[in-house]
Amino acid sequence: MSDPRRSIPRTDALLSLIDAPRLSQPALKALAAELQGAARRGEIAPRDVEPLFLERAGGPVSGLTRVLNATGVVVHTNVGRAPLSAEAVDAMVNAAGYVDVEMDLGTGLRSRMRGAEAAAALLAACPAAEDALVVNNGAAALLLACAALAEGSKVVISRGELIEIGAGFRLPELIESAHVELVEVGATNRTHPHDYAAAAPGAAAILKVHPSNYRIHGFTAEAGVEQLRAVADEHGLALVVDTGSGLLRPDPALPDEPDAATALKQGADIVLFSGDKLLGGPQAGVILGRRWAVEKLKKHPLARAVRIDKLRLAALEASVRERSTPTSDYLHADPEELRRRAEELARRVGGRVVAHDGRVGGGGAPGHPLPGWAVELPERLAAPLRAGSPAVIGRVHEGRLLLDLRCVPPAEDETIAARVEECMS
C-alpha cells in the first residue's frame, strides 16, 4: 500500500493557490509547513491541508482569538484584563497613523510633551495630584519610582507587603533591580509606624504596597499613609504608595479598596497603579503625585526605557475622560438584570440558574463578592466552548460549568446561546 503522506501538497503548490496574499511570504511558508507537519503526524488528513491553508491564509492576520468572558471575573488577567470601550478603540485607530505625539504643530518642531493629553485627563480626574506620568505597565512604574527616588540607597517596606505578582515575579527582586536596598520591617501580619521609624535613618524612601491577591485576617495591624507621612517628614524620606488596582477615587461598591485620590490627600509623594485594571483602560503604569517627585521620575534615564506607545496613550486618555467604561459597568451590574439574562439563556439552552458571586480580579478587592447569577451546565461543554470562535470561557467548579453573563455585553447573549447549542449538538 502506498503511504498516504505522499499526497500531502507541496509548499509551492500551496503558495500558488493564493492570488492576492494578505500574509507575507515567510508567514505563508510557515503556515504551509505547520499544516504539512500536522498531516505527517496524522493529526489531520492530507486532503485537509489545502482547504485549511486557504481558510487560515484568508483569515485574521493576528493569532489572538476573540474571547467572551463568562467567568464572572471582571479584570481577568488571562484574557487581557480590562476590555476597552468603543471610544478607546476608536482613539487607538486614530492614533495608528501619523499623530502629533512628539510634535508641536504650531512651530513644526519636536515637542517634549509626549503623553501630555493623557496626563491632563488624569489630573482632571484626580485633582489631588500635581503632576502625572504614564509608563509601560505597573511594574515599570514601581521600578522607575524606586530608581529615581532611592537609587543607591535604602527603601523601607513592611514584610507583609513583599508579595509575588503575576507569572511568578516577586516584588523584592523587581525593586532590587533598581539598585536599591530593601529594608524589611515588622512582621507578616503586624507592622507599626515605629517599625518604619527605626529603619528610616540612612534610607531614601518608604514604600507601601497594596497586597493584591491576598488578605490577612485576625491579629493584624498596618501603618496607614498618614502615619507613614509623619515618619517620612521626620526623617526626610519620600513616600511611595503602590495602590495596584487603579481606583482613582473611592467607590462604595469596593469599600476596602485603596484609591489614588485618598492616598495623595493623606500625604503620598507618589501613587502608582496599573491602567488596565479598575481604571478600565489599556496596559499602562500610571504615576500621580507631587510635582517635584514626578519630575524626578521624568528626568531619570530609565524613563526612556519604560515609556509607553502612542496607541495606549490615546486609549488611556479616552478611558479616563469617559463617563463610564466596560469595567465599571461590569463591576456595578444590576444583579436582577443579570438574573433576567441568565434565565433567558437557560430557557434557550437548558441548564439551571444558580446564585453566583463574581469577582473583581486582577488583584483588586481580594475576596470581595459581586452578587450575581450563572447558568449551570455540564462540565463537558467547557472544552468545546473554549475551542470555538469566538471562544467562550466559563467557570468550572465541582464538576459543573457555570456561565456568568456579568462581563458579557448583552448584545453577545445570542452568540453565547448559539455556541452552547452548537457544542450540545
N, C-alpha and C positions, 0 to 999 in steps of 0.2 A: 504494500500500500504506500502511496506517496505521502510525504509529510505535508499536512495542511498548511504548515507555516510557509510553504513555498508560495502560497497565494497572497501573502502579505504585500500590499502595494509598496513599490519603491518610493524613495523620497522624491525623486524628480517627477514621478507620475503624480504624486500628491500635490506638489507645488504647481504643476501645470493646470490643476483644476481651478485655481484662483485667478480670476481675470483682473480684479481691482482690489488687491490686498489691503486690509486695514492694519494688519500686523507687519512688522519689519521682517526681512528675510531671515535673520537669525532666530526670531521668535517663531516663525513658521517651521523652520527646520527643527527647532527644539520640540514643537508640538508634534510634528511627524515622528520624531524619534521616540517620544513618550508613548504614542499610540502603537507604534510598531513593537516597542518593548512589551507593552501590555499584551499584545497579541501573541508574541513569542512565549510569554509566561502562561498563556492560557486564560488570562483574566478577561479578555474579550475575544470574540470570533474574528478571524481575518477579514471576513466580509463586512464587519462593522467599522473597520479602520477608516475607510473612505467617508462614509456618512458622518462619523464622529469628527473627522478632521474638518469637513465642510461646516459642520454646526459650530464647532468651537472657534474656527478661524473667522467666522462671521459674527461671533458673539462679542460680549463686552471685552474691552482691552484689559481692564483690571481683573485680577484674580479674586478680589474680595466678593463674598456672597452677601446679598441683602438678607437681613435677619429681622423677623418680627419677634420682639421680646415679650413673651407671655409668662415670664417667671415671677413678676411682681416686684422685682428688684429694679429700682429706678436708675441708679448710677451703677450699671453693670459693667465692670472693667473688661470682662472677656468679650463683650460685644461693642466696645467702643465708648463706654461711659455715656456722657450726656449726648442725646440726639440734638442736632441743630435745627433751629426753626427755619421756615421757608425764607424769611428775611435774611437770616445769617447765610444761608446757602446762596441767595441772590448776591449778597455782598461779596462772597468769595468768588463767584463767577465774574462779577465786575472787576475784581482785583486780579483776575487771572491774566489779563492783558497788561499793557503798559499803564502804570499809575504813578502818581507823584509821591511815592513812598519816601524818597530821599531827594526831592527837588522842590525848590521854591519857584512856583510858576510865575510869580511876579517878576523876579530877577532873572530867571532861567539858570540860576546857579544851584550847586548842590546844597542841600539843607541838612542840618544836624537834628532835625525834628522827627526822625523816624519814630513812628508809633504815637505821635502827638495826639491824633484823633481818638485813639483807644484810651490813652491816658486821660484825656479830657472827659471822656464818657465815664471813666471810673471815678474821677474826682467829683463829678457832678452827682454820681450815685452814692458816694461816700464822702461827704463834706468834712469829716473828721480828719481826713488825710490832707497833707500839704503838697505831696508830690506822688507820682506813680511811675512805675517801670514794669514792662512786660517782657518776660524771657521765655525760653522754650518750654519748660514744664516746672512743676512744683519742686522737684529735686534740684533742678538748676537754680531756682530762686534761693533755696536754702544754701546751696554750695556758694553762690555768689555773695550772699549776705555774710556768711562766716568768713570768706576770704577777704572781703572789703573792710569788715569791721573788726576782725580779730586775727588776721594772718600773722603767724609767728608768735602768737600769744595764746591765752587760755580762754576757753568757753565753759561756763558753769551750767550744768544741766542736771535735772533730777534723774535718779536711777530708774524711776518708774516711767520715764518718757524715752528711754533708749529702745525704741521699737524696731521691728522689722517691717518694711513696707513691701509692696507687691513684688512678685518674681524673686523673692529672697534677698532683696537689697536691705542691708541693715544700716540704720541711721548712723551709728558711730563710725562705721567705715566710710560712709559718704562724707560726713562732716570732717573727719580727719584728713581726707584727701585735699581739703582746702588749706593744709599746712597749719592747722590749729591743734592745740592740745585740749582734749576733753577732760573736764574735772567733774566726776560724778559725785553727787551729794545726796544725802537722805537715804531712804530705804525704798524698796519696790512699792510698798503700799502707803508710806507716810514720809513726806518731805515738808520741812518747815522753813519759814523765812530765815531763821538763824542759821540753817544749814548753808544757804546761799551766801550769807554774810561771812561765814567762817572761811569760805573758799574764795571770796571776792578779791583779797589782796593779790596783786600780780596778774589778775585776769583782765580781759578787754571787753567781755560781753557775757550777758546771761541769756540763755536760750530756753524758751518754754514751748513745748511741742504737744499738740493735741494727740492723745494716744491712739487715735484712728480706730482700728478694728476690734478693740477690746476695752473692757471696762472692769475696774476693780470695785467690789462691793464689800461692805463691812467696816473693819477698823482701818479707815483711810484718812489721809489729810494731804492737802496740796496747797502751795502758796499761790495766791491769786496775782493777777497782773498788777494791781495797785500796790500790793505788798512788795512785789519784786521791783517796782518803780522806786520805792523808798530805798531799797538796798542798792539799786543801781546808782541813784543820786548820791548816796553816802560815799560810794567808792569810785564814782566817775566811770561807770560801765554803760555800754549800750545795751538796750533791752530788745531782743528779737522774739517775736511770737509767731509760731507757725500754727495757724488755725486749721490748716489741712483741707477741709472740705469746701471752702469757698462761699460761706454765707456772708453776705455783705452787711446785713443788719439783722436784728433779732426777728425770729419767725415763731409765732405762737404754736405752730404745728410741730416745731422741733425745740422744745423748751430748754433742753440742756446743751444744745449745740453752740459752741463759741462762734462769734461773728467778728468781722473786721472792725466795724464801727465802734463797738463796745471796747475792744482791746485797745484801740487807739485813744479813746476817751479816757481809759484807765491808765494810760501812760506809756504804751509801747512805742519805741522809736521806729520799729519796722514790723509790719504784719505781712505775712506771705501765705499764699494758698494756691490751689490748682484752679484753672479756668474751666475745666471740663467736668466738674462735679456739680455742687449745688448752684454755682453761678449759671450753669446751663449753656456754656459756650464751648469753644474748641480747646484742645490741649494747649495749655499755657501756664506759665508761672507768674502770678500777679503779685507785685510788691507795692504796698502802700505804706506811707509813713511820713516822718518829719523830713523837711526839705534837705537839711544837712546830711541826713543819713542816706536818703535815696540818691543824692548827688554823689556821695562816695561810691555807691554801687555802680552808678552810671560811668564813672571815671576809671573803674578798675579794669585791667586788661581782660579779665575773664568775661566781662560783659559782652565783648565781641563774639566770644566762642559760644555763648549760650543765647544769642539774640534770636528773636522769633521772625518768621517769614511774613510776607505781606498778606497772604491768604488768611492766615489765622488772626492777624491784626484786624483785618476787615470783619471777620466773623465775630471776633470778641467785641468789637465796638458795637455791632448790630445787636448782639445778645444782651449787652449791658443797657443799651438805650431802649430796648423793647419793654413794653408794659409787662409781658409775661413770656416765658419760654416753655417748650415742651416739658422740661424737667420740673419746673414749678407747677405746671398743670397736673402732671402725674403725681407729684407729692401731695397736692391738695385735691385730688379727685374725690368726688362725692360717692361715698360707699353705696348709697341707694341706686345711683346711676350705674355703678359697677355691677350691682346685683341684677339690675334690669338687663344689662348687656349679657351677663353670664347666663341668665335664664333663657334669653333668646338663642344663644349659642347652643345650650343644652337641648332646647326644643328642636333645633335643626339637626344636631349630630348625635343626640342621646347623651348619656352621662348624667351626673348628679351635681347640682350646685351646692358647694360647701363654703363655709366661712374660711377666709384665708387672709392672713396678715402679710402685707407686702413689707419690703424693707427699703431703706434709703440707699444702702450700698456705697461703694467707693470710700469706705472708712467713715462715712458720715452717720451721726446718731446711732452708734452701735447698740443693737438690742431694742431700738425703738420701733414699735409696731405701727404699720399703716393699715388700719382695718379695711378689709375688702372681701371679695368673693372670687371663687375659682370654679371651673368645671372639672370634675373628676372623671378621668378616662383610663382605660387600661394602659399599663406601663409600656406594653409592646408597641404602642404608637409613637413613642418618643423618638426612636432612631429614624424611622422613615420620615417623620415630620422635620427632623434636622437635615435630612438628606435632600429634600426637595428645593424648589425655587419658587418663592422665597423660602428660606429656611425658617421654621417655626420652632422656637425653643420654649419649653415649659419647665416646671419643677417636678423632678422625680422624687417621690417621698413615700417610704413604706409601701413599695410595690404599686404605687399609683402615679399617674401622670396628671398634674394639676396645671390647667391653663388659666392664668390670671390676666385679665384684659387691661389692667391698670396702665401699662406702658404701651399699649397697642392703640394707635389712632382709630377712632370709631369707624372711619372710612375703610379700615382694613379688617373689620369683623367678618365681612363676607369672604375675604381671602382666607382667614383662619378657618372658617367653616368649610370652604371648598377644599382646603388642604387636608383637613381631618377626614372628610368624606372620601377623598382620593386615597388616603392611606388605609381607611377601613375597607375599601373595595379591593 
